[in-house]
Amino acid sequence: MNSPLWTRDEIAAATGARIGAGFAQATGASIDTRTLEPGDLYFVIKGDVHDGHDFVQAALEKGASAAIVSEEKAPSFAGSDRLIVVPDVLDAMRGMGRAARKRTDAKIVAITGSVGKTGTKEAIRLALSRQGATHASVASYNNHWGVPLTLARMKRETEFGVFEIGMNHAHEILPLTGMVRPHVAVITTIEPVHIEFFPSLWGIADAKGEIFSGLEPGGTAVIGRDSAYFERMRAHAYASSAGRVITFGEHEAADIRAHRIIVKPDHSIVDATIFGQPLTYRIGTAGRHIALNSLSVLAASNALGADLALVALSFAELKPPVGRGERTMLSIGDSEALLIDESYNANPASMRAALANLGAVELRRGARRIVVLGDMKELGETGPRLHAELAEAIESNKIDLVFAAGPLMQNLVDALPKAKVAAHAQTSAELIDAIRAAIRPGDAVTVKGSLSMKMALIVKALKDHYGASPAAHALKG
């Protein structure tokens, strides 16, 4: 039987909290009453929109073992014996995260990169879970509260821990990797994401390179050998406690090298060598970028001493999560259309990858490839140009119709032949009726844009209107 996640004594030692008599132990941790389970600690976090203190009573009624509240707000809940009172709740979460890391013997992997963090994290989680008890970040919990929460949720029996670490400014990764203290740190790629906040891509490479500063002594840095910023990232690794650097990519000098990548409509096949030893494997989702990131999974697994044959077999079970390439079939009369949900977020590199995936879909005669694209944010003064440059990828991937949302997408609309532009609006919601009217049986539709553009509204509207089922086949006929 597993031990409790947290006891009173452990929380007191980690936070110096004043603990109510009604709390004995916790089996989980949460910051959201909507997903809170009985026995969870409820960390009361103040966000941009909501203050978690407003939901303390709801959390306790739902079965929270206790609510961790701030000293300032504690008098509002006088009478409850299930309060854990601290000066600052986020600081307390960090303290518990550090304590959870200190008490575990797990082998820890941390992942960052401009693109592919969550997908790579999920692939490593899937691979390692076949070889031991594995704990990983939920969704994209990769920021100043997501990382300590993920640490605080890590059971002491964990054998492998997989953490995603994100940033949009310099020096954000430093304290997070310092808490995680990974044995292996991975950088997927360097791209113009959040470039608005950096002087150049070199600045982004330096910010991502911060992840190596948290490496345990003798740990392993995993770096893409194909990147133009490889030397910069390797310099950060050499300046850290890393005892080893493993490289991946298609470059002839890469330690984990892809010699051939075959992208099919719903899967990919990779012929690779691992330190010269051949390995061929199938990935259960499409995408050249996913295939390249699978090499970093092999590199991290190699560094941890995992069974690489089992890792390679696990790739066949890999499926894209909601908002990151999930494929469903829309019912149109007695036929279907394919919907590819890429709505979670967008940047120039992930846009091109999504367009390439749509281009690889096999269509039956007369069917069309349709994209619904929203603005890419945080690109600064390069934004107009980077939007216009998507026109080339739309042409090369044989996209037939483009729906565009947002002011920056005007630059793409102006760069495309008028016949390809179905509609342009300022918001995603304004496009819904036109998109529903345009889709025909056999079409393949990709929806993608930055999170603030709310492209998921379109995905939901299409699923609600047509009904949706998992995509288990291509559209060729």
Salt bridges, closest charged atoms under 4 A:
GLU10 OE1 - ARG103 NH1 3.54
GLU10 OE2 - ARG156 NH1 2.66
ASP32 OD2 - ARG34 NH2 2.80
ASP51 OD1 - HIS53 ND1 2.84
ASP51 OD2 - LYS73 NZ 3.86
GLU71 OE2 - ARG18 NH1 2.91
ASP91 OD1 - ARG94 NH1 2.50
GLU122 OE2 - LYS121 NZ 2.86
GLU122 OE1 - ARG125 NE 2.98
GLU172 OE2 - HIS169 ND1 3.46
ASP206 OD1 - ARG232 NE 2.75
ASP206 OD1 - HIS236 NE2 2.91
GLU210 OE2 - HIS171 ND1 3.42
GLU216 OE2 - ARG101 NH2 3.97
GLU216 OE1 - ARG181 NH1 3.19
GLU231 OE1 - ARG234 NH2 2.78
GLU250 OE1 - ARG288 NH2 2.43
ASP266 OD1 - HIS267 ND1 2.97
ASP271 OD2 - ARG260 NE 2.91
GLU317 OE1 - ARG130 NH2 2.29
GLU326 OE1 - LYS463 NZ 3.02
GLU336 OE1 - HIS473 NE2 3.06
GLU342 OE1 - LYS448 NZ 3.67
GLU362 OE1 - LYS476 NZ 3.51
GLU378 OE1 - HIS194 ND1 2.23
GLU389 OE2 - ARG385 NH1 3.10
ASP433 OD1 - ARG436 NH2 2.69
ASP443 OD2 - ARG368 NH2 2.62
ASP464 OD2 - LYS460 NZ 2.66
